[in-house]
């Protein structure tokens, strides 16, 4: 197995073009597990830890450009105000050691339906930026996933960054598992309130062949009491949960049944909506 160590993004893209079967590795929290269990034996590894451009983030025109190599620990400590939903999800990822190494770019690269970062990205309408030696392109996260552990990423492309809007309202994330962290989610859910435009974004994880949105549930935003900031009516919250559960496409597996996942998602949807709405009603910065 070859081990490639670029020092710049340009070098990394050139190496990826020359070795399209090389597997990128940054935190290694997914790749190393596969190597250790001998479920994957690529011809080459492309080590991206020395590429400084991937470990940076910045803001512009109300958006955050998050480098693919920024670890979860930094999202928690540096971007909790700008990207609260993603920061909440980041806190549930693995152990402190994993959060110090794992990245959103790696989560996207694995394209697992159970990736903890994916629901917040869907709920906020993130855009994935990818590059190759021949050019760059931007992919809405809703179009990025095409199947279990499969994405639209071409063999010669690398994920360079994710662009997310700064929070325009409260955001929440929750998942069901045998414990809160260091576990693959049985199911997960993220909600994002856009107080400026009176919209609701959703993201469902680990309950379909890809991460999913609940678009019919999002349409209920028009019925929320945005103007007077009163509590969400119980019937509306219940309907929101039902529509989220109906949007899922789960299967039975060792971590849970399809029916349990639908039920759990309904509960998570009601809870996260109520938490986010409580934050909105309390005034705060939104």
Secondary structure, DSSP 8 states (H G I E B T S, - for coil): -EEEE-SSHHHHHHHHHH-TT-EEESS-TTHHHHHHTTS---SEEEE-TT-GGGG-EEEETTEEEEETT-BHHHHHHHSTTTSHHHHHHHHTSS-HHHHHH-BHHHHHHHT-TT-HHHHHHHHHT-EEEEEETTEEEEEEHHHHEEETTEES--TT-EEEEEEEE--SS-EEEEEESSSSSSS--SEEEEEEEETTTTEEEEEEESSSSS-B--HHHHGGGGGS-TTTT----HHHHHHHHHHHHHH-----BTTB-HHHHHHHHHHHHHHHHHHHHHHHHT-TT-
